Amino acid sequence: MWRAGWGDEELTYKLERCIYTFFMKGLSVFDSLAYALYFLGHAIQSAAFPDVATLRKVTRKATGKAFSAAFPQGPITKLLAGLSSDAKLGVIDESLLQNSR
């Protein structure tokens, strides 16, 4: 019945809300990691991490750039660069932004 479009609207809403929450929480893990690593990098080499004062600028992409400048040979730098340019995370980001509006 649900597949045919005759399902309960409340059930559909709850299902969509659960899916949205699942992906938001999954994405927030990566955002939280980038945020924490940015502040760790600032503690080690503060000149390369200037956005500490403006917290909204601390993103996965900003963390990757800062680590590339501060620690270009570090293994975590390559992982962060890959994380900030990962197309799959970008698709999730875009779809979540569209659904939240």
CNS distance restraints for C-alpha pairs under 8 A (distance, minus, plus):
assign (resid   1 and name CA) (resid   5 and name CA) 6.83 0.50 0.50
assign (resid   1 and name CA) (resid   6 and name CA) 5.59 0.50 0.50
assign (resid   1 and name CA) (resid   7 and name CA) 5.77 0.50 0.50
assign (resid   2 and name CA) (resid   6 and name CA) 5.62 0.50 0.50
assign (resid   2 and name CA) (resid   7 and name CA) 4.17 0.50 0.50
assign (resid   2 and name CA) (resid   8 and name CA) 7.47 0.50 0.50
assign (resid   3 and name CA) (resid   7 and name CA) 7.47 0.50 0.50
assign (resid   7 and name CA) (resid  11 and name CA) 7.34 0.50 0.50
assign (resid   7 and name CA) (resid  12 and name CA) 7.07 0.50 0.50
assign (resid   8 and name CA) (resid  12 and name CA) 6.28 0.50 0.50
assign (resid   9 and name CA) (resid  13 and name CA) 6.12 0.50 0.50
assign (resid  10 and name CA) (resid  14 and name CA) 6.15 0.50 0.50
assign (resid  11 and name CA) (resid  15 and name CA) 6.10 0.50 0.50
assign (resid  12 and name CA) (resid  16 and name CA) 6.14 0.50 0.50
assign (resid  13 and name CA) (resid  17 and name CA) 6.00 0.50 0.50
assign (resid  14 and name CA) (resid  18 and name CA) 6.13 0.50 0.50
assign (resid  15 and name CA) (resid  19 and name CA) 6.29 0.50 0.50
assign (resid  16 and name CA) (resid  20 and name CA) 6.09 0.50 0.50
assign (resid  17 and name CA) (resid  21 and name CA) 6.06 0.50 0.50
assign (resid  18 and name CA) (resid  22 and name CA) 6.05 0.50 0.50
assign (resid  19 and name CA) (resid  23 and name CA) 6.41 0.50 0.50
assign (resid  20 and name CA) (resid  24 and name CA) 6.11 0.50 0.50
assign (resid  20 and name CA) (resid  96 and name CA) 7.37 0.50 0.50
assign (resid  21 and name CA) (resid  25 and name CA) 6.04 0.50 0.50
assign (resid  22 and name CA) (resid  26 and name CA) 6.20 0.50 0.50
assign (resid  23 and name CA) (resid  27 and name CA) 6.02 0.50 0.50
assign (resid  23 and name CA) (resid  92 and name CA) 7.43 0.50 0.50
assign (resid  24 and name CA) (resid  28 and name CA) 6.03 0.50 0.50
assign (resid  24 and name CA) (resid  96 and name CA) 7.38 0.50 0.50
assign (resid  25 and name CA) (resid  29 and name CA) 6.53 0.50 0.50
assign (resid  26 and name CA) (resid  30 and name CA) 7.41 0.50 0.50
assign (resid  27 and name CA) (resid  31 and name CA) 6.53 0.50 0.50
assign (resid  27 and name CA) (resid  89 and name CA) 7.43 0.50 0.50
assign (resid  27 and name CA) (resid  92 and name CA) 7.79 0.50 0.50
assign (resid  27 and name CA) (resid  93 and name CA) 7.83 0.50 0.50
assign (resid  28 and name CA) (resid  32 and name CA) 5.85 0.50 0.50
assign (resid  29 and name CA) (resid  33 and name CA) 6.17 0.50 0.50
assign (resid  30 and name CA) (resid  34 and name CA) 6.20 0.50 0.50
assign (resid  30 and name CA) (resid  60 and name CA) 7.59 0.50 0.50
assign (resid  31 and name CA) (resid  35 and name CA) 6.11 0.50 0.50
assign (resid  31 and name CA) (resid  59 and name CA) 6.77 0.50 0.50
assign (resid  31 and name CA) (resid  60 and name CA) 6.08 0.50 0.50
assign (resid  32 and name CA) (resid  36 and name CA) 6.12 0.50 0.50
assign (resid  33 and name CA) (resid  37 and name CA) 6.09 0.50 0.50
assign (resid  34 and name CA) (resid  38 and name CA) 6.04 0.50 0.50
assign (resid  34 and name CA) (resid  58 and name CA) 7.93 0.50 0.50
assign (resid  34 and name CA) (resid  59 and name CA) 6.63 0.50 0.50
assign (resid  34 and name CA) (resid  60 and name CA) 5.22 0.50 0.50
assign (resid  34 and name CA) (resid  63 and name CA) 5.98 0.50 0.50
assign (resid  34 and name CA) (resid  80 and name CA) 7.89 0.50 0.50
assign (resid  35 and name CA) (resid  39 and name CA) 6.61 0.50 0.50
assign (resid  35 and name CA) (resid  58 and name CA) 6.25 0.50 0.50
assign (resid  35 and name CA) (resid  59 and name CA) 6.67 0.50 0.50
assign (resid  35 and name CA) (resid  60 and name CA) 7.39 0.50 0.50
assign (resid  35 and name CA) (resid  63 and name CA) 7.36 0.50 0.50
assign (resid  36 and name CA) (resid  40 and name CA) 6.24 0.50 0.50
assign (resid  37 and name CA) (resid  41 and name CA) 5.96 0.50 0.50
assign (resid  37 and name CA) (resid  63 and name CA) 7.29 0.50 0.50
assign (resid  38 and name CA) (resid  42 and name CA) 6.17 0.50 0.50
assign (resid  38 and name CA) (resid  49 and name CA) 6.96 0.50 0.50
assign (resid  38 and name CA) (resid  58 and name CA) 7.24 0.50 0.50
assign (resid  38 and name CA) (resid  63 and name CA) 5.45 0.50 0.50
assign (resid  38 and name CA) (resid  66 and name CA) 7.73 0.50 0.50
assign (resid  38 and name CA) (resid  67 and name CA) 7.99 0.50 0.50
assign (resid  39 and name CA) (resid  43 and name CA) 6.23 0.50 0.50
assign (resid  39 and name CA) (resid  49 and name CA) 7.90 0.50 0.50
assign (resid  39 and name CA) (resid  52 and name CA) 7.24 0.50 0.50
assign (resid  40 and name CA) (resid  44 and name CA) 6.51 0.50 0.50
assign (resid  41 and name CA) (resid  45 and name CA) 5.91 0.50 0.50
assign (resid  41 and name CA) (resid  46 and name CA) 6.98 0.50 0.50
assign (resid  41 and name CA) (resid  49 and name CA) 6.89 0.50 0.50
assign (resid  41 and name CA) (resid  67 and name CA) 7.26 0.50 0.50
assign (resid  42 and name CA) (resid  46 and name CA) 4.13 0.50 0.50
assign (resid  42 and name CA) (resid  47 and name CA) 7.38 0.50 0.50
assign (resid  42 and name CA) (resid  48 and name CA) 7.14 0.50 0.50
assign (resid  42 and name CA) (resid  49 and name CA) 5.22 0.50 0.50
assign (resid  42 and name CA) (resid  50 and name CA) 7.88 0.50 0.50
assign (resid  42 and name CA) (resid  52 and name CA) 7.67 0.50 0.50
assign (resid  45 and name CA) (resid  49 and name CA) 7.29 0.50 0.50
assign (resid  45 and name CA) (resid  70 and name CA) 6.97 0.50 0.50
assign (resid  46 and name CA) (resid  50 and name CA) 6.96 0.50 0.50
assign (resid  48 and name CA) (resid  66 and name CA) 5.68 0.50 0.50
assign (resid  48 and name CA) (resid  67 and name CA) 7.68 0.50 0.50
assign (resid  48 and name CA) (resid  69 and name CA) 6.46 0.50 0.50
assign (resid  48 and name CA) (resid  70 and name CA) 5.62 0.50 0.50
assign (resid  49 and name CA) (resid  66 and name CA) 5.80 0.50 0.50
assign (resid  51 and name CA) (resid  55 and name CA) 6.59 0.50 0.50
assign (resid  51 and name CA) (resid  57 and name CA) 6.13 0.50 0.50
assign (resid  51 and name CA) (resid  58 and name CA) 6.36 0.50 0.50
assign (resid  52 and name CA) (resid  58 and name CA) 7.36 0.50 0.50
assign (resid  54 and name CA) (resid  58 and name CA) 7.49 0.50 0.50
assign (resid  57 and name CA) (resid  62 and name CA) 7.15 0.50 0.50
assign (resid  58 and name CA) (resid  62 and name CA) 5.82 0.50 0.50
assign (resid  58 and name CA) (resid  63 and name CA) 6.62 0.50 0.50
assign (resid  59 and name CA) (resid  63 and name CA) 6.03 0.50 0.50
assign (resid  60 and name CA) (resid  64 and name CA) 6.22 0.50 0.50
assign (resid  60 and name CA) (resid  80 and name CA) 7.46 0.50 0.50
assign (resid  60 and name CA) (resid  83 and name CA) 7.30 0.50 0.50
assign (resid  60 and name CA) (resid  84 and name CA) 5.30 0.50 0.50
assign (resid  61 and name CA) (resid  65 and name CA) 6.27 0.50 0.50
assign (resid  61 and name CA) (resid  81 and name CA) 7.52 0.50 0.50
assign (resid  61 and name CA) (resid  84 and name CA) 4.86 0.50 0.50
assign (resid  61 and name CA) (resid  85 and name CA) 7.62 0.50 0.50
assign (resid  62 and name CA) (resid  66 and name CA) 6.08 0.50 0.50
assign (resid  63 and name CA) (resid  67 and name CA) 6.08 0.50 0.50
assign (resid  63 and name CA) (resid  80 and name CA) 7.35 0.50 0.50
assign (resid  64 and name CA) (resid  68 and name CA) 6.11 0.50 0.50
assign (resid  64 and name CA) (resid  77 and name CA) 6.50 0.50 0.50
assign (resid  64 and name CA) (resid  80 and name CA) 4.97 0.50 0.50
assign (resid  64 and name CA) (resid  81 and name CA) 5.04 0.50 0.50
assign (resid  64 and name CA) (resid  84 and name CA) 6.59 0.50 0.50
assign (resid  65 and name CA) (resid  69 and name CA) 6.32 0.50 0.50
assign (resid  65 and name CA) (resid  81 and name CA) 7.47 0.50 0.50
assign (resid  66 and name CA) (resid  70 and name CA) 6.08 0.50 0.50
assign (resid  67 and name CA) (resid  71 and name CA) 5.27 0.50 0.50
assign (resid  67 and name CA) (resid  72 and name CA) 6.74 0.50 0.50
assign (resid  67 and name CA) (resid  77 and name CA) 5.55 0.50 0.50
assign (resid  67 and name CA) (resid  80 and name CA) 7.89 0.50 0.50
assign (resid  68 and name CA) (resid  72 and name CA) 4.58 0.50 0.50
assign (resid  68 and name CA) (resid  77 and name CA) 5.83 0.50 0.50
assign (resid  68 and name CA) (resid  81 and name CA) 7.89 0.50 0.50
assign (resid  71 and name CA) (resid  77 and name CA) 6.74 0.50 0.50
assign (resid  72 and name CA) (resid  77 and name CA) 6.47 0.50 0.50
assign (resid  73 and name CA) (resid  77 and name CA) 7.15 0.50 0.50
assign (resid  74 and name CA) (resid  78 and name CA) 7.19 0.50 0.50
assign (resid  75 and name CA) (resid  79 and name CA) 6.72 0.50 0.50
assign (resid  76 and name CA) (resid  80 and name CA) 6.09 0.50 0.50
assign (resid  77 and name CA) (resid  81 and name CA) 6.14 0.50 0.50
assign (resid  78 and name CA) (resid  82 and name CA) 6.23 0.50 0.50
assign (resid  79 and name CA) (resid  83 and name CA) 6.10 0.50 0.50
assign (resid  80 and name CA) (resid  84 and name CA) 6.13 0.50 0.50
assign (resid  81 and name CA) (resid  85 and name CA) 6.34 0.50 0.50
assign (resid  82 and name CA) (resid  86 and name CA) 5.79 0.50 0.50
assign (resid  83 and name CA) (resid  89 and name CA) 7.89 0.50 0.50
assign (resid  85 and name CA) (resid  90 and name CA) 7.58 0.50 0.50
assign (resid  86 and name CA) (resid  90 and name CA) 6.43 0.50 0.50
assign (resid  87 and name CA) (resid  91 and name CA) 6.22 0.50 0.50
assign (resid  88 and name CA) (resid  92 and name CA) 6.44 0.50 0.50
assign (resid  89 and name CA) (resid  93 and name CA) 6.04 0.50 0.50
assign (resid  90 and name CA) (resid  94 and name CA) 6.13 0.50 0.50
assign (resid  91 and name CA) (resid  95 and name CA) 6.14 0.50 0.50
assign (resid  92 and name CA) (resid  96 and name CA) 6.04 0.50 0.50
assign (resid  93 and name CA) (resid  97 and name CA) 6.24 0.50 0.50
assign (resid  94 and name CA) (resid  98 and name CA) 6.27 0.50 0.50
assign (resid  95 and name CA) (resid  99 and name CA) 6.14 0.50 0.50
assign (resid  96 and name CA) (resid 100 and name CA) 6.05 0.50 0.50
assign (resid  97 and name CA) (resid 101 and name CA) 6.66 0.50 0.50
